[in-house]
């Protein structure tokens, strides 16, 4: 943890007085019983596979947002809530920036194109997650993200450099920060940055971040700093959700999303994007604190279904085991899961079903 403290590189540019609360949201009023306290709506945006969902799951301490090692795991706007004393933090997890070409390639819903913009309209604060382990993109913020930030510049934003544990030469981080912030944080120039009011030529980032955090979302390093930062920027008001709610998604939807994420993890190339996930049965046994569910995964061909199942159904059993563990971390309950493959509307032969 001391590594991450030293990596802050004296970037203490937090000027909380700059935070203007642009409450542009038409937030849902889901709370059954109104509670009064402090609230902050946080839009988490970034390029695909930058670690947005993993970061939210770590802060909320619950696997609400599906995460995998492939792009476009998140396909819609998801709210994840957590509470600290009298403060309600509402995260708005968004799909990564999607082009029309990617939408067609990965068979993604059209709603993904609008999800980021919708989350910004609902936010008090915007967190931009950036993957610094990708040497091809780490020195520049995606232009679509910069455009969105410029449009909604009344909303305070902060930068999250994720996967810093994978950067071998830590001295590179200062240069990366300088590029991504155009040498300006909270209106103050960074050491060694170009002076003057004019932006640097060929700027690669966004000049109006109020703060920068260095984290490893998967390991949890630096995440507590973000949590405290958000708590410090919450505003007094009525909770939009009751304290016993932790997401705006239904259990059925969460189960389907968790299954999809694990197929993305275990299958290569574009195969998992061709599958259709269907929850066929769901029951919550409150007496035994148990969830029982059955999920069917529809494959376009029998050949592909056998490939996915693996020899003797070994791969499918492995996927099933990992999904169940994720669901236990999500619901904090015992989960009994049946997972099977089928071809369109026709089930596979008994030898292939697992």
N, C-alpha and C positions, 0 to 999 in steps of 0.2 A: 504493500500500500504506500510505502514511503516513496516508491518510484513515481507514483502518480502525483504525490504531493510536490515532488521536485519538478515534475513536468509541467506544473502550472506556469512555470517560468514568469512568476510575478505578474500574471495576467489578472489582476484584481481591479478590473475596470467596471465594477458594479456600481451604477448610479441609479438607485431605485427610484429617485425622483423623476427620472425620465419616463417612467412607465405611465403612459396614458391609457386608461382602461377604455378601449373601444368596444363596448358591449353590443355588437351587431347581431347577436345570435337570436334565433327563434328557438330557444332551448325547449326540449320536451319536458313537460311537467309530469313526471312519472311517480313522484313520491306519494305514497298512500297517506303518510302523516308528515306534515310539513315540519322541517327542522330548521333552526336558525343557526348560522355559524359563518364560516369563511369558505369561499368557493373560488376555484380557478379552473378555467377551461383551457386545456393545452392541446393544440394541434401539433402532431408529430409528423413531419413530412421529410421526404428525402428520396434518393434514387432507389431503384429496386435492390433488395438484398443488402441494404446498408445497415440493417439491424434495428429497425424501428420497433417491430413487434417484440423482439427479445428485450429491448430496453424497457418497454412498458411492462412486460411480464415480470421483470426483475424488480421494478419499483413497486408494483401492486402485489408482488409475492404470490401470484396466481397465474397459471398459463391460460390467460384469457385470449390472447392474440396468437393465432397459429403462426409458427415460424418453421422454415425449412432452409436447406442449403441451396435452393433454386429461387430464381426470380419469380415475382408475381404470385407469391403464396397468399397475400392479402388481396382480395378482389373487391372489397367494399369498405365503406366507412364503418368502423366499429368503435363504440364507446366502452372504456374500461374505467371503473371508479375505484378509488381507495380513500381511506379516511385516516387522519392523524389528529387525535384530540378533537378539536372543533372545526377541522379543516377538511373539506371535500375536494379532492383532485379528480377532475374528469379528463381523461386522455381521449383524444380523437385519433385513433390509428387509421392511417390512410394507405391505399395502395401506392406503390412506387410510381414515379412518373412514367406514363405509358404513351408510346407513339401509335399512330394508326397501324403502322406496319406490324408492331409487336402485338397489338390487339388481335389482328387476323392470324398471325403466326401461332399464338398460344391459345386461340379460341377464348379470348377474355370478354367479359360482359362490357357493353358500351358505358355502363355507369361508372366504370373505373376512371374514365376520362374526366369525369366531373367531381369525383370524390374529394380530391385535394382542395379544389376551390370551395366546395361546401364546408369542409373542415375549417378553412380559414375564416369563413363568415361566422362560424360559431365560436371562434377562439378569442381569449383574452391575451394569450401568449402563444408564440409559435416557436417550436424547437425543430431545428434542421439537423437531421442525423446524416453524417458524412463518413464514408468508409475510407480510412486512411491507409488500409492495407492494400488497396488496389492501386498499383503504381501508375496505371494508365489514366485514372480519373481523380486521384487524390489531391491534385493541385488546382482543381477547378470545380466550382459548383455547377451543376446542370443548369443550362440557360433557362429552361422552363421554370425551375425553382426560383431563380433570381427574378424572373418576370412576375411570378406570383407574389413574391415578397415586395417588389416594387409597387404592385397594384394595391396591396394591403399594408402599405408602409406605416399606417397609423397604429398597427398592432405591434407591440414590442416583440422582438425575436432574439433567440440565442442560438449559438452554434454548438453542436455536440460532435466532437471527433471520436468516432467509435473504432474499435479494434486496434487501439494503440499498442496493445500487447504484441501484435504481430509485426510492428515496425522495429527492425533490429537496431537501426541507427536513430536513437531518440533525438539527436541534434537536428534531424530533418523536420521535426514537428514544428519548430519555430518558423521555419520557412513556409511550411504548409499553412500554418495559421495566418501568416502574413499574406499569402496568396488568396486564401478564402475570405479574408476580411478586407482585402485591399489596403491592408496596413492600418486599419482604423477599427477600434473597439470602443463602444460607448462614446463615440465622438472624439476620442483621444488617439493620437498617432502612436503606433507601436514603435519601440526602439529600432532604429535603422530604416523605418519606413519613409517614403517620400513625404516631405513637408509641403505645407501650402494647402489651399482650399480646393485645388483642382485634383480630380481623381487620377490615379496612376494610369499611364497609357496601357492599353491592352489588359484592363483589369479582368480578373478571373473569378471574383467573388462578389460579396455583398458588403457594403460599407456601413451598415446600420445595425449590426449585431450588438446587443447590450452586454453580452458575456460569452465566454468560450469555456467549454468543459472537455476534459480529456478522460475517456472512459473505455472500459472493456465491458460491454453489456452482458456478454455471455458469462464472464467471471464475476461481475458485480462490482468491479473496481471503479471508483469514482461516481457510482450511481447515487450514493447517499447525498453527495453535494448537490446534484440536480433536484433531488427530493426537497431538500431544505430551501433551495432557491425558489422552488414553486410555492412552498408553504409561505415563504416570506412575501410572495407577490399575490397571495389570495386576497379577495375583497369580501367584505361583509355582505351577507344576503341569505335568502332562503335556499336550502338545498334543493336541487332539481331532482334528486333521487333519494329514496329513503336509505338510512344507514345500512340496511341489510341487503341492498342491491349492489352488485359489483360489475354488471354489464347491461347493455340494452339489447343483447342478443338472446334468443330463446335457447334452451338447452339443446333442442333438436338441431338448430343451426350450428351451434358450437361443436357438436359431435361430428357432423358432416365435415366441417372445416378442419377439425383435428385429423380425421381420416385422410382427407385430401393432402394435408401437409406431410403426413408420413409416406404416402405414395410418392410425393415429390422427392422426398429424401432418399427413398430406396430404389427408385426407377431412374434409368438413364435417359438423357436427351429429352425429347418431346413426348415420350410415351405417357407420362402421368397426366398431361394436359388433354389427352384424348378420352379420359375416363369420366364417367358420370357417377357421382356419389349419391346414394339414396338411403335415407333412414327409413327402415321398414317397421321398426317397433321401438317404443320408448315407454318405460315405466319407472316411476320413482317410488320406492318403498321407504316411507318415512320411518316406520317402526324399526326397520333394520338399518336405516341410514345407507341405503343401497340404490344404485341405478342399474337397471337392466335394459340393454338396447341391442338392436340387430341392424346391421348396415350391409347393404348390397352395393357392390361396385360393378357397374355395367361396362363391359369391354366391347369394342367394335368387332372383334373376331375371336374365334376359339383358339387360334394360334397364339394370339397376344395374351389371352387369358392363361393359357398353359405356361407361357413364358413368365408371366407375372407371378403365378403360383409357385414356380420353382419345383425342383425335384421332390416328389412326395409332399408337395404343399409347404415345403420348408420356409420359403421366403414369405409366403402369406402369413404363416404362423409367427414369423419374426416381426412382421409389420403389425400384426394384431397385438402382440405383446407390448410393443412400443406405444401404440395408440392407447392401450388401456392404461399404461403408466402416466401418459399425458393427461388423460381424462381424470385420473385419480388426483393429480396435482391441480387440475382445473376445478373440479367439484368438491374436493376435500371429502370424498365419500368412497365407499367400495363401489367398483364398477364391474359389472358382468357384461362382456361384449361378445357378440357373435358377428364375425366378419366373413363375408363370402363373395365370390365372383360369379357373375352371370353374363351371358351373351345376349345383348338386347333384352328381349322379354323372355328368352329361354334360358333356364338355369343350366349350368355345366353338369356333366356327368358326375355321379357320386364319387368317382375316383379323383376328380379334380377339386371338388368343393372341400374347403377346410373350415 
